[in-house]
Amino acid sequence: MKKSILITSMTMLMMLTIAPVSFASSKPNIVILATGGTIAGSASSDTATTGYKAGAIGIDTLINAVPEAKNYANISGEQLCSIDSKDMTSQIWLKLANRVNTLLAQDNVDGIVITHGTDTLEETAYFLDLTVKSNKPVVLVGAMRPATAISADGPMNLLNAVRVAANKQAVGKGVLVTMNDEINSARDVTKTNTLTTSTFKAPELGVLGYIEDGTPVFYRESTRRNTINSDFSLENVMNLPYVPIIYSHADGDSILIDAAVKAGAQGIIYAGTGNGSVHKTDEEALARAAAAGIIVVRSSRVTNGAVIQSEQSYVDEHFLNGGTLNPQKARILLQLALTKTHDLNKIQTMFNEY
């Protein structure tokens, strides 16, 4: 009898020693900030993937729909706003960035996940990449199908975003975007397809990593300055400078450029053809704008490649080069640059480094 009890006790002890012990306090603490978007969208039927109401579902419902996320982190949620991301504003960006910085400054917050509509997700991600002051993970996530759709992609995307934010490998990688089992940098990623779930890509520079059977695996990282290595600060910034994007096309004219100048633009992003090439009529108007102290940055409507120095006239007219940033991200960098300086050389250096 005693021998049987002893064997049973030893067996139980071995089981306790081998079995992994998980305490809630040992998990990272992840805050999910909700802004609306398709991932929180609701449609009239489970087959509808357009014509839905974005941001209709609250953060608590989103979290409860993915209980598996609690296996990876202690989760809490906040509803920052509930919008269709096509209606994103710089005021929401400022509010979001300040909230992220406040949360990440706390010892009991280890990472942030932000649910977001896909239309402007890349812009919000890059704005945060330049303004977040922490190396803790910040991961943006969205969906291409509303939450009410058959095979909605939101739940798995959200689960993977939590997995990434809770993973130590994500520390110091800058702001990330996680969708469709891929991990991309905020700087390089863009929406490439209007409908498919595989829409977010870094067309030329490539993904940072993948979610491999539930595990985030990184293969590379961005070399450009971001987050704690960024010089940009939102302290005392109440509004961002007005910087429009002018799109190049055949039959270019100066009407929109002149209108932007009249409206008070501090900078202009020119989405040129090819290597940021400028239509001759547009060039005359942009030269006038630059001479008046407005910062002109050449970007490109082409999806791949860098905009570098080309025509001597562009140099003489003091147009800056946008590098590999697409027009919408070049706009964000110029807006933040203008909160610090109007010096052409310093702003060009920023485009070379960020």
C-alpha positions in Angstrom: 0.0 0.0 0.0 2.7 2.4 1.0 4.7 1.4 -2.1 1.7 2.2 -4.3 1.2 5.6 -2.7 4.9 6.3 -3.2 4.8 5.4 -6.9 1.7 7.6 -7.4 3.3 10.5 -5.6 6.5 10.2 -7.7 4.4 10.1 -10.9 2.5 13.2 -9.9 5.7 15.0 -9.0 7.2 14.1 -12.4 4.1 15.4 -14.2 4.3 18.7 -12.3 7.9 19.0 -13.2 7.6 18.3 -16.9 4.3 20.1 -17.6 4.8 23.8 -18.5 3.4 26.2 -16.0 1.7 29.4 -17.3 0.7 32.3 -15.1 -1.3 35.2 -16.4 1.3 37.5 -14.8 4.1 36.0 -16.9 2.4 37.0 -20.2 3.1 40.3 -21.8 0.5 43.0 -21.5 -0.9 44.1 -24.8 -3.4 47.0 -25.3 -5.6 46.9 -28.4 -6.6 50.4 -29.6 -9.5 50.3 -32.0 -10.2 52.9 -34.7 -12.9 51.2 -36.7 -12.5 50.0 -40.3 -13.5 46.9 -42.1 -12.1 44.6 -39.4 -15.0 46.0 -37.3 -17.4 46.2 -40.2 -21.0 44.9 -40.3 -22.9 44.0 -43.5 -26.5 43.1 -44.1 -25.6 39.5 -45.1 -22.8 37.1 -44.5 -21.9 37.1 -48.2 -21.6 40.9 -48.6 -18.0 42.1 -48.8 -18.8 45.7 -50.0 -21.5 48.2 -48.9 -21.0 47.4 -45.2 -20.8 49.8 -42.3 -17.2 50.2 -41.2 -16.4 50.5 -37.5 -19.8 49.2 -36.4 -18.4 46.6 -34.0 -16.8 47.7 -30.7 -13.4 46.6 -29.4 -14.8 44.3 -26.7 -16.7 42.3 -29.3 -13.6 42.0 -31.5 -11.5 40.8 -28.5 -14.2 38.3 -27.5 -14.3 36.9 -31.0 -10.7 35.8 -30.7 -10.3 34.2 -27.3 -7.1 32.4 -28.5 -5.3 35.8 -28.3 -5.4 35.5 -24.5 -3.1 32.5 -24.7 -0.3 34.9 -25.8 -1.0 38.0 -23.8 -3.0 39.7 -21.2 -5.4 41.8 -23.4 -7.1 45.0 -22.7 -8.9 47.3 -25.2 -9.8 50.9 -25.9 -12.0 52.4 -28.5 -10.1 55.4 -29.7 -12.6 56.2 -32.6 -14.9 54.3 -34.9 -14.4 55.5 -38.5 -14.1 54.4 -42.0 -10.4 54.9 -42.5 -10.9 56.8 -45.8 -12.0 59.6 -43.4 -8.8 59.6 -41.4 -7.6 63.0 -40.2 -4.3 64.3 -38.8 -6.1 65.2 -35.6 -6.8 61.5 -35.0 -3.2 60.7 -35.9 -2.1 63.1 -33.2 -4.5 61.7 -30.7 -3.5 58.2 -31.5 0.3 58.8 -31.4 0.0 60.6 -28.0 -2.1 57.8 -26.6 0.4 55.2 -27.9 3.3 57.1 -26.3 1.5 57.4 -23.0 0.7 53.7 -22.9 4.2 52.5 -23.9 5.8 54.7 -21.2 4.0 52.5 -18.6 6.0 49.6 -17.3 2.8 47.4 -17.3 2.3 47.8 -21.1 4.5 45.7 -23.3 3.0 46.4 -26.7 0.2 47.9 -28.7 -2.1 46.5 -31.4 -4.1 49.0 -33.5 -7.1 47.9 -35.5 -7.5 50.1 -38.5 -9.3 50.4 -41.8 -7.1 49.4 -44.8 -7.6 52.5 -46.9 -5.2 54.7 -44.9 -3.6 52.0 -42.7 -0.2 52.5 -44.3 -0.3 56.2 -43.7 -1.2 55.9 -40.0 1.5 53.2 -39.6 4.2 55.5 -41.1 3.1 58.5 -39.0 3.4 56.4 -35.9 6.8 55.0 -37.1 8.1 58.5 -37.1 6.5 59.7 -33.8 6.3 56.8 -31.4 9.0 57.1 -28.7 9.5 53.5 -27.7 11.1 50.3 -29.0 8.2 48.2 -27.7 6.1 46.6 -30.5 3.4 48.6 -32.2 1.4 46.5 -34.7 -1.3 47.7 -37.0 -3.9 45.3 -38.4 -7.0 45.4 -40.5 -9.1 43.2 -42.7 -10.5 43.2 -46.3 -13.7 41.5 -45.4 -16.2 42.7 -42.8 -16.5 40.9 -39.5 -19.9 39.5 -40.5 -18.6 37.9 -43.8 -18.1 34.2 -44.4 -14.4 33.5 -44.0 -13.7 36.9 -42.5 -10.0 37.6 -42.4 -10.1 39.9 -39.4 -10.1 37.3 -36.6 -6.9 35.6 -37.8 -5.3 38.9 -38.6 -6.0 40.2 -35.1 -4.7 37.0 -33.5 -1.5 37.2 -35.5 -1.1 40.9 -34.6 -1.3 40.0 -30.9 1.2 37.2 -31.5 3.6 39.6 -33.1 3.1 42.4 -30.5 3.7 39.8 -27.7 6.9 38.4 -29.4 10.3 39.6 -28.2 11.6 39.5 -31.7 9.3 42.4 -32.6 11.1 44.7 -30.1 13.0 47.4 -31.9 11.7 46.6 -35.4 9.8 49.9 -35.7 6.0 50.1 -36.3 4.7 46.9 -38.0 1.8 45.9 -40.2 0.6 42.3 -39.9 -2.0 40.9 -42.3 -2.4 37.7 -44.3 0.3 35.9 -42.3 2.9 38.5 -43.3 4.9 41.1 -41.3 5.8 44.3 -43.0 7.5 47.5 -41.9 5.3 50.6 -41.7 7.7 52.5 -44.0 7.7 50.0 -46.9 4.2 48.5 -47.0 1.4 49.7 -49.2 -2.1 48.6 -50.2 -1.6 47.0 -53.7 -5.1 45.6 -54.5 -8.5 47.0 -54.1 -10.2 43.7 -53.0 -7.9 40.7 -52.2 -6.9 39.7 -48.7 -3.2 39.6 -49.8 -3.3 43.4 -50.7 -0.6 44.7 -48.3 2.9 44.3 -49.8 6.3 45.9 -49.7 6.5 45.8 -53.5 10.2 46.0 -53.9 11.9 45.8 -50.5 9.9 42.8 -49.3 8.4 41.5 -46.1 10.2 41.5 -42.8 8.8 38.1 -41.8 5.9 35.7 -41.7 3.6 34.1 -39.2 4.7 30.5 -39.5 2.1 28.1 -38.1 1.3 30.7 -35.4 4.9 31.8 -34.7 6.2 35.2 -35.8 9.5 34.7 -37.6 11.6 37.7 -38.8 14.1 37.5 -41.7 15.1 41.1 -42.1 14.5 44.6 -40.6 14.4 48.2 -41.9 17.6 50.2 -41.8 15.8 53.6 -41.9 15.4 55.7 -38.8 12.2 55.2 -36.8 10.6 55.3 -33.4 13.2 55.8 -30.7 15.8 56.8 -33.4 13.5 59.5 -34.8 14.0 63.1 -34.1 10.4 64.0 -34.5 8.4 65.1 -31.5 4.7 65.9 -31.2 5.2 68.0 -28.1 3.3 71.3 -28.5 2.2 70.1 -32.0 -1.5 70.9 -32.3 -1.8 70.8 -36.1 0.3 69.5 -39.0 1.4 71.8 -41.8 -0.8 71.8 -45.0 1.0 69.7 -47.6 -1.0 68.6 -50.7 -0.1 65.9 -53.3 -0.2 67.0 -56.9 -0.5 64.1 -59.4 1.3 64.3 -62.7 -0.5 63.3 -65.9 -0.7 64.2 -69.6 -1.9 67.7 -70.3 -0.5 68.9 -67.1 -1.2 72.5 -66.1 -0.5 74.8 -63.2 -4.1 75.2 -61.9 -3.9 72.8 -59.0 -0.4 73.9 -58.0 -1.3 77.6 -58.0 -4.5 76.7 -56.0 -2.4 74.9 -53.4 -0.1 77.9 -53.1 -3.0 80.2 -52.8 -4.6 77.9 -50.1 -1.5 78.3 -47.9 0.5 75.1 -48.6 3.8 75.0 -46.8 5.0 72.1 -48.9 4.0 70.2 -52.1 4.5 66.6 -52.9 4.7 66.1 -56.7 3.8 62.5 -57.8 5.7 62.6 -61.0 6.1 60.2 -63.8 9.1 57.8 -63.9 11.9 59.1 -61.7 9.8 61.9 -60.4 9.7 63.6 -63.8 7.8 66.9 -63.9 5.5 68.0 -66.7 7.0 71.2 -68.2 4.0 73.3 -67.3 3.9 71.9 -63.8 7.6 72.7 -63.5 7.1 76.4 -64.1 4.5 76.5 -61.4 6.5 74.4 -58.9 9.5 76.7 -59.5 7.4 79.7 -58.6 6.3 77.9 -55.5 9.8 77.0 -54.5 11.0 80.5 -55.1 8.3 81.7 -52.7 9.6 79.4 -49.9 7.3 76.4 -50.4 9.1 73.1 -50.1 8.7 70.9 -53.2 9.5 67.2 -53.0 9.5 65.0 -56.1 7.9 61.6 -55.6 6.6 59.2 -58.2 3.3 57.7 -59.3 5.3 54.5 -60.2 5.0 51.8 -57.5 8.7 50.7 -57.5 12.0 52.4 -57.4 13.6 55.5 -55.8 13.2 59.1 -56.9 16.8 60.4 -57.2 18.5 63.5 -58.7 17.9 63.7 -62.4 17.4 67.0 -64.4 19.7 69.8 -63.6 16.8 72.2 -63.7 15.2 70.4 -60.7 18.4 71.0 -58.7 18.5 74.6 -59.8 14.8 75.1 -58.8 15.5 73.5 -55.4 13.2 70.5 -55.8 13.9 67.8 -53.2 14.1 64.0 -53.9 11.6 61.7 -52.2 13.6 58.5 -52.4 11.6 55.2 -52.2 8.6 56.8 -50.2 5.4 56.7 -52.1 3.6 60.1 -52.4 1.3 59.6 -49.4 4.2 58.7 -47.1 6.4 61.4 -48.5 3.7 63.8 -47.5 3.7 62.6 -43.9 7.5 62.9 -43.7 7.4 66.4 -45.1 4.6 67.5 -42.8 6.7 66.4 -39.8 9.9 67.9 -41.2 8.1 71.2 -41.5 7.3 71.2 -37.8 11.1 71.3 -37.2 12.7 73.3 -40.1 12.3 74.9 -43.5 16.0 74.4 -44.4 16.2 72.5 -47.7 19.4 70.7 -46.9 18.1 69.4 -43.6 14.8 68.3 -45.1 16.6 66.4 -47.9 18.8 64.7 -45.2 15.6 63.6 -43.5 14.3 62.0 -46.8 17.7 60.3 -47.1 17.6 58.9 -43.6 13.9 58.1 -42.8 
